[in-house]
């Protein structure tokens, strides 16, 4: 597929594609260089035995945090919460955070509300961690522990390699909490799986052409497929202004399925295991109402269900870019957005 439209700026698009293409190397770097730090943190978490893990983030980092919640609750059986930082910064109140682990997740490490929440958590005696790409950022200096994404500069406005880096670090921590000092475990195939995902850009372009002829109403996943569904829906909004809403498959059947009608489509996310059963059920529900189900699958990439969301997200990134190009839009320069957004 050509880039087609004069609205597309070739240097910016090339940079965005290059950053997406760096993801296998970024993940391999994390597995090689961050294992010792992650295992040390995991030992400390086990020793403290916190009553909960609290993740605080915004934007794409929040979607990565939802993935962390599934990991910690399903794989580690640890109660995990997504923080509401505005409770502290907007209302001047917030929960007791002593005896918890609070993990701030951010690409830039400059979001004022995330930094404020982690600062308050540390003040209360929580074990605080920053998962951040900028190691000199306010968040990195506020938290007691720092896990660097090691993704290198990310110039493009849509976050790509930093998100998969955050997810990888969360997966490494989850594994280390379950299997202390056991290396990478099921994460070993991840860099190769990301390379295989990148090689499927042609399939992403074909799917984009099909979706462009419909009204894409929803991006749907169940269980471990839900976090990448959130991020893929965000990427579609950012790059092609597609108003597809993300849903858990369970929630979709409780009302939003009524959206489906002829010429409407849904994008289903399948990462194997239990998520595949849900994807099949939703596909039948969508087609039964005259809609068009389409599926992003990571089931053949050699990953177990808890780690496949990282690979399927790469497929979603490619799809978002290709759909923007089909529509004659520039996915590297979303209107009205900037790289760093700071909220309180």
TILUM-306259 format. One line per field, with one value per residue (C-alpha): x, y, z; residue in one letter; residue number from 0. Coordinates in pm, 1 decimal, m for minus. Layout:
// residues N
xx = [X, ...] .
yy = [Y, ...] .
zz = [Z, ...] .
aa = [a, ...] .
i = [NUM, ...] .
END
This chain:
// residues 344
xx = [0.0, 129.5, 116.2, m115.7, m209.3, m27.9, m140.3, 105.2, 446.9, 697.0, 973.4, 730.1, 569.3, 908.9, 1007.6, 687.4, 736.8, 1099.3, 998.2, 744.8, 1015.9, 1246.1, 1015.5, 1178.6, 1517.2, 1370.9, 1210.9, 1527.0, 1723.7, 1488.7, 1507.8, 1887.3, 1952.4, 1661.0, 1614.1, 1837.0, 1662.5, 1318.0, 1409.2, 1549.9, 1226.5, 1021.5, 1212.3, 1137.5, 767.9, 748.7, 923.7, 685.4, 381.3, 170.3, m205.4, m246.0, m64.3, m175.7, m99.7, m120.2, m97.1, m264.9, m327.1, m146.5, 37.9, m299.6, m379.5, m46.3, m143.5, m470.3, m250.7, m45.8, m362.7, m456.4, m104.7, m86.1, m439.2, m453.1, m92.2, 11.0, m325.9, m244.7, m521.0, m448.8, m609.6, m593.8, m553.3, m778.7, m507.4, m759.7, m889.4, m565.3, m487.3, m842.0, m1013.8, m717.4, m804.6, m710.0, m683.0, m447.2, m145.5, 66.6, 132.9, 87.4, 312.5, 240.8, 370.4, 370.0, 370.2, 462.4, 658.5, 776.1, 755.0, 623.7, 251.2, 189.0, m94.6, 99.3, 407.0, 195.3, 27.7, 357.6, 503.8, 209.5, 234.6, 601.6, 524.4, 272.3, 530.1, 429.2, 690.3, 699.9, 814.6, 846.7, 821.9, 943.1, 1135.0, 1296.1, 1528.0, 1587.9, 1219.4, 1034.9, 861.0, 1189.7, 1334.8, 1018.8, 983.6, 1202.9, 1259.9, 1301.4, 1253.8, 1371.5, 1197.0, 1526.4, 1331.0, 1543.2, 1390.6, 1033.5, 969.4, 642.0, 326.8, 156.6, 325.2, 437.5, 767.3, 734.6, 400.8, 530.1, 833.2, 605.4, 402.4, 718.8, 848.7, 514.1, 522.8, 880.2, 779.8, 476.8, 691.9, 955.9, 688.6, 574.0, 903.8, 1189.5, 1529.6, 1395.5, 1516.8, 1266.6, 1027.1, 756.3, 888.1, 1187.4, 1004.3, 874.2, 1132.6, 1091.7, 712.8, 727.2, 939.9, 678.0, 404.6, 592.3, 618.7, 236.9, 203.8, 56.9, m222.0, m282.9, m314.9, m566.1, m772.8, m757.5, m901.7, m1193.3, m1257.8, m1246.1, m1559.8, m1753.5, m1830.2, m1593.8, m1798.5, m1603.9, m1274.0, m1344.1, m1139.7, m1195.1, m949.8, m591.8, m721.3, m897.9, m589.7, m462.0, m817.7, m809.7, m480.5, m570.6, m892.8, m689.0, m442.6, m728.5, m870.6, m532.7, m422.0, m739.4, m1003.7, m1198.9, m1459.4, m1444.5, m1503.8, m1318.9, m1523.2, m1473.7, m1652.4, m1864.6, m1973.5, m2037.3, m2305.1, m2478.8, m2596.0, m2344.4, m2405.9, m2716.0, m2478.5, m2434.7, m2622.6, m2539.5, m2223.6, m2107.6, m1800.3, m1624.1, m1255.9, m1204.8, m875.7, m768.4, m458.7, m534.8, m655.1, m979.2, m978.9, m1030.9, m1360.8, m1487.6, m1374.3, m1570.5, m1880.1, m1867.6, m1804.9, m2126.1, m2318.1, m2193.7, m2260.7, m2599.0, m2703.6, m2577.3, m2245.0, m1899.9, m1660.1, m1286.4, m1018.7, m661.9, m495.8, m168.0, m238.3, 26.5, 317.0, 440.9, 340.2, 128.2, m193.2, m56.6, 224.6, 51.6, m111.0, 227.0, 252.6, m108.4, m62.5, 204.5, m48.9, m292.0, m35.2, 19.5, m354.8, m403.2, m135.3, m269.6, m626.0, m511.1, m325.5, m629.1, m828.2, m561.9, m458.5, m116.6, m91.3, 228.9, 75.3, m258.6, m443.7, m449.2, m208.0, 141.9, 394.5, 378.0, 44.4, 53.1, m264.3, m341.3] .
yy = [0.0, 345.8, 641.9, 809.2, 1144.9, 1475.7, 1519.0, 1248.9, 1382.2, 1117.3, 1195.8, 1181.6, 861.0, 700.5, 790.1, 642.5, 319.3, 306.5, 339.4, 60.3, m148.2, m104.4, m293.9, m639.4, m486.8, m282.9, m591.3, m798.6, m521.7, m524.5, m901.4, m883.5, m579.0, m538.9, m891.3, m840.4, m515.1, m668.8, m974.4, m755.6, m556.9, m876.3, m1008.7, m686.7, m706.1, m1064.8, m971.2, m682.3, m882.7, m571.3, m572.7, m439.2, m320.8, 18.2, 129.6, 499.0, 627.5, 824.0, 763.2, 471.6, 407.8, 355.8, 87.2, m78.7, m60.5, m244.2, m519.0, m513.3, m552.5, m869.1, m1006.7, m939.1, m1056.9, m1363.8, m1483.9, m1364.8, m1355.6, m1012.3, m756.7, m477.3, m138.4, 134.5, 465.5, 768.3, 1036.9, 1321.1, 1214.0, 1353.4, 1636.3, 1762.7, 1690.2, 1687.6, 1342.6, 987.6, 636.4, 504.9, 373.8, 235.5, m135.8, m113.7, m107.9, 195.6, 177.5, 494.9, 414.9, 692.5, 743.5, 1096.2, 1083.6, 1440.6, 1404.0, 1614.4, 1400.0, 1075.8, 1229.7, 1378.2, 1044.3, 858.2, 1131.5, 1102.5, 723.2, 736.8, 987.7, 740.4, 462.2, 270.8, 97.0, 318.8, 223.7, 424.2, 249.1, 527.2, 589.8, 917.3, 818.7, 1184.9, 1273.0, 1395.1, 1057.9, 869.4, 1086.9, 1070.3, 692.4, 477.1, 224.3, 287.3, 43.5, 210.0, 124.8, 162.1, 239.7, 535.4, 864.3, 836.1, 1137.6, 1042.0, 1156.3, 812.1, 608.4, 268.9, 122.7, 282.3, 108.2, m237.8, m166.9, m82.5, m397.5, m605.3, m470.3, m543.1, m896.0, m943.9, m829.2, m1058.6, m1353.5, m1272.1, m1256.8, m1607.3, m1766.8, m1600.8, m1605.4, m1812.8, m1596.2, m1494.0, m1787.7, m1760.2, m1420.6, m1567.5, m1596.5, m1238.2, m1055.7, m1311.5, m1294.3, m916.4, m962.0, m1199.6, m949.5, m673.1, m898.6, m900.7, m538.7, m653.8, m833.6, m521.0, m317.4, m564.8, m553.7, m173.8, m163.1, m380.8, m174.5, 152.2, 43.7, 2.9, 192.8, 45.0, 64.6, m132.9, m297.5, m594.8, m830.9, m1051.2, m1121.9, m1068.8, m947.2, m650.3, m433.2, m437.5, m368.5, m49.2, 62.9, m34.2, 167.1, 464.0, 429.3, 417.2, 738.1, 913.0, 816.5, 788.5, 956.8, 631.1, 645.7, 280.5, 227.3, m41.5, m298.6, m607.2, m887.7, m946.5, m582.3, m568.9, m834.5, m636.9, m360.3, m221.9, m519.6, m323.3, m99.0, m371.1, m339.9, m384.9, m197.1, m180.1, m377.4, m484.3, m559.7, m860.4, m919.2, m1281.5, m1366.4, m1735.4, m1934.9, m1817.2, m1500.8, m1709.8, m1847.2, m1494.2, m1376.2, m1656.2, m1579.0, m1208.8, m1283.3, m1487.0, m1211.8, m943.8, m1141.2, m1250.2, m883.8, m815.8, m667.9, m763.6, m924.3, m894.9, m1047.7, m959.1, m1281.6, m1346.7, m1714.9, m1838.1, m1631.2, m1881.6, m1695.4, m1800.8, m1606.4, m1372.7, m1247.2, m1250.9, m907.5, m743.7, m899.0, m837.1, m470.4, m445.7, m580.3, m315.2, m40.0, m147.0, m162.1, 189.5, 327.2, 146.4, 259.1, 620.0, 585.9, 433.1, 734.9, 977.6, 1088.4, 1130.4, 885.4, 1045.1, 1389.8, 1358.4, 1687.5, 1878.0, 1643.4, 1687.6, 1436.0, 1519.2, 1591.1, 1688.5, 1691.4, 1755.1] .
zz = [0.0, m83.0, 148.6, m96.6, 51.2, 43.9, 404.2, 512.2, 611.6, 503.7, 759.2, 1052.6, 926.1, 871.9, 1227.8, 1369.0, 1175.1, 1285.8, 1650.7, 1608.6, 1444.6, 1744.9, 1979.0, 1952.5, 2037.1, 2325.5, 2478.8, 2433.0, 2605.8, 2902.7, 2937.4, 2928.3, 3145.7, 3384.3, 3514.6, 3819.8, 3919.4, 3871.5, 4077.4, 4358.1, 4366.2, 4364.0, 4665.5, 4853.0, 4762.1, 4885.2, 5210.0, 5277.6, 5168.1, 5093.3, 5134.9, 4777.7, 4468.0, 4336.1, 3979.7, 3890.5, 3532.4, 3253.7, 2883.0, 2720.2, 3045.9, 3212.0, 2956.5, 3032.2, 3400.2, 3331.1, 3186.2, 3506.5, 3709.8, 3520.3, 3568.5, 3940.9, 4017.4, 3790.5, 3797.0, 4144.7, 4326.5, 4468.0, 4512.4, 4263.5, 4215.5, 3952.9, 4134.3, 4090.2, 4118.4, 4094.9, 4434.8, 4571.1, 4329.3, 4266.4, 4597.7, 4834.7, 4963.6, 4887.7, 5029.4, 5293.5, 5107.8, 5391.3, 5354.3, 4975.8, 4672.4, 4454.1, 4096.8, 3887.6, 3516.4, 3273.6, 2955.4, 3027.8, 3407.3, 3406.8, 3471.4, 3781.0, 3916.7, 3885.1, 4049.6, 4330.4, 4398.9, 4418.4, 4641.1, 4882.1, 4879.2, 4972.2, 5246.2, 5390.7, 5392.7, 5079.7, 4870.1, 4559.6, 4210.4, 3888.6, 3552.0, 3328.3, 3007.7, 3118.7, 3403.6, 3497.8, 3520.8, 3832.8, 3868.7, 3855.4, 4131.6, 4345.2, 4368.0, 4588.5, 4308.7, 3937.0, 3650.8, 3330.0, 3002.0, 2811.9, 2494.1, 2387.1, 2272.3, 2147.0, 1925.6, 1758.0, 1932.9, 1935.3, 2209.5, 2080.5, 2199.6, 2543.1, 2598.8, 2509.3, 2730.8, 3024.9, 2967.0, 2947.2, 3278.2, 3443.7, 3300.6, 3425.4, 3772.9, 3776.5, 3672.2, 3933.5, 4204.2, 4109.5, 4014.5, 4205.0, 4034.9, 3745.0, 3457.7, 3193.0, 3203.8, 2938.0, 2827.2, 2643.8, 2307.1, 2323.1, 2105.8, 1826.3, 1859.7, 1813.8, 1501.6, 1364.1, 1444.2, 1260.5, 955.3, 932.7, 822.5, 492.3, 677.6, 882.9, 564.2, 419.5, 738.0, 736.0, 384.7, 497.5, 808.6, 614.2, 427.0, 751.8, 1070.4, 1327.3, 1644.6, 1903.2, 1996.9, 2221.5, 2435.0, 2737.9, 3016.9, 2905.7, 2568.1, 2730.1, 2808.3, 2447.5, 2329.7, 2537.9, 2387.0, 2029.3, 2054.1, 2177.6, 1890.1, 1640.3, 1787.4, 1785.7, 1435.9, 1226.3, 1448.0, 1448.0, 1723.9, 1815.3, 2186.9, 2383.4, 2571.6, 2777.7, 2595.1, 2905.6, 2924.0, 2549.1, 2575.9, 2852.4, 2621.1, 2369.2, 2139.3, 2036.9, 1839.3, 1581.3, 1253.7, 885.3, 780.3, 1141.3, 1240.8, 1557.4, 1608.6, 1835.5, 2016.2, 2068.1, 2273.0, 2314.3, 2611.3, 2767.3, 2554.4, 2240.2, 2371.6, 2432.5, 2087.0, 1921.7, 2126.6, 2039.6, 1671.6, 1664.0, 1844.0, 1603.5, 1286.3, 1419.9, 1422.8, 1070.9, 1181.4, 1061.5, 1314.2, 1245.7, 1466.9, 1564.0, 1675.0, 1852.9, 1904.2, 1659.1, 1789.4, 2046.9, 2362.3, 2656.8, 2715.7, 2987.8, 2761.7, 2421.0, 2481.1, 2421.7, 2075.6, 1975.1, 2063.2, 1792.1, 1542.4, 1665.9, 1619.6, 1259.4, 1197.7, 1334.7, 1104.0, 798.2, 862.5, 889.1, 559.8, 386.3, 502.8, 377.4, 725.5, 884.5, 1177.5, 1303.1, 1356.6, 1536.7, 1540.4, 1866.6, 2047.9, 2184.4, 2308.3, 2679.1, 2846.0, 3212.3, 3423.0, 3787.1] .
aa = [x, x, x, x, x, x, x, x, x, x, x, x, x, x, x, x, x, x, x, x, x, x, x, x, x, x, x, x, x, x, x, x, x, x, x, x, x, x, x, x, x, x, x, x, x, x, x, x, x, x, x, x, x, x, x, x, x, x, x, x, x, x, x, x, x, x, x, x, x, x, x, x, x, x, x, x, x, x, x, x, x, x, x, x, x, x, x, x, x, x, x, x, x, x, x, x, x, x, x, x, x, x, x, x, x, x, x, x, x, x, x, x, x, x, x, x, x, x, x, x, x, x, x, x, x, x, x, x, x, x, x, x, x, x, x, x, x, x, x, x, x, x, x, x, x, x, x, x, x, x, x, x, x, x, x, x, x, x, x, x, x, x, x, x, x, x, x, x, x, x, x, x, x, x, x, x, x, x, x, x, x, x, x, x, x, x, x, x, x, x, x, x, x, x, x, x, x, x, x, x, x, x, x, x, x, x, x, x, x, x, x, x, x, x, x, x, x, x, x, x, x, x, x, x, x, x, x, x, x, x, x, x, x, x, x, x, x, x, x, x, x, x, x, x, x, x, x, x, x, x, x, x, x, x, x, x, x, x, x, x, x, x, x, x, x, x, x, x, x, x, x, x, x, x, x, x, x, x, x, x, x, x, x, x, x, x, x, x, x, x, x, x, x, x, x, x, x, x, x, x, x, x, x, x, x, x, x, x, x, x, x, x, x, x, x, x, x, x, x, x, x, x, x, x, x, x, x, x, x, x, x, x, x, x, x, x, x, x, x, x, x, x, x, x] .
i = [0, 1, 2, 3, 4, 5, 6, 7, 8, 9, 10, 11, 12, 13, 14, 15, 16, 17, 18, 19, 20, 21, 22, 23, 24, 25, 26, 27, 28, 29, 30, 31, 32, 33, 34, 35, 36, 37, 38, 39, 40, 41, 42, 43, 44, 45, 46, 47, 48, 49, 50, 51, 52, 53, 54, 55, 56, 57, 58, 59, 60, 61, 62, 63, 64, 65, 66, 67, 68, 69, 70, 71, 72, 73, 74, 75, 76, 77, 78, 79, 80, 81, 82, 83, 84, 85, 86, 87, 88, 89, 90, 91, 92, 93, 94, 95, 96, 97, 98, 99, 100, 101, 102, 103, 104, 105, 106, 107, 108, 109, 110, 111, 112, 113, 114, 115, 116, 117, 118, 119, 120, 121, 122, 123, 124, 125, 126, 127, 128, 129, 130, 131, 132, 133, 134, 135, 136, 137, 138, 139, 140, 141, 142, 143, 144, 145, 146, 147, 148, 149, 150, 151, 152, 153, 154, 155, 156, 157, 158, 159, 160, 161, 162, 163, 164, 165, 166, 167, 168, 169, 170, 171, 172, 173, 174, 175, 176, 177, 178, 179, 180, 181, 182, 183, 184, 185, 186, 187, 188, 189, 190, 191, 192, 193, 194, 195, 196, 197, 198, 199, 200, 201, 202, 203, 204, 205, 206, 207, 208, 209, 210, 211, 212, 213, 214, 215, 216, 217, 218, 219, 220, 221, 222, 223, 224, 225, 226, 227, 228, 229, 230, 231, 232, 233, 234, 235, 236, 237, 238, 239, 240, 241, 242, 243, 244, 245, 246, 247, 248, 249, 250, 251, 252, 253, 254, 255, 256, 257, 258, 259, 260, 261, 262, 263, 264, 265, 266, 267, 268, 269, 270, 271, 272, 273, 274, 275, 276, 277, 278, 279, 280, 281, 282, 283, 284, 285, 286, 287, 288, 289, 290, 291, 292, 293, 294, 295, 296, 297, 298, 299, 300, 301, 302, 303, 304, 305, 306, 307, 308, 309, 310, 311, 312, 313, 314, 315, 316, 317, 318, 319, 320, 321, 322, 323, 324, 325, 326, 327, 328, 329, 330, 331, 332, 333, 334, 335, 336, 337, 338, 339, 340, 341, 342, 343] .
END
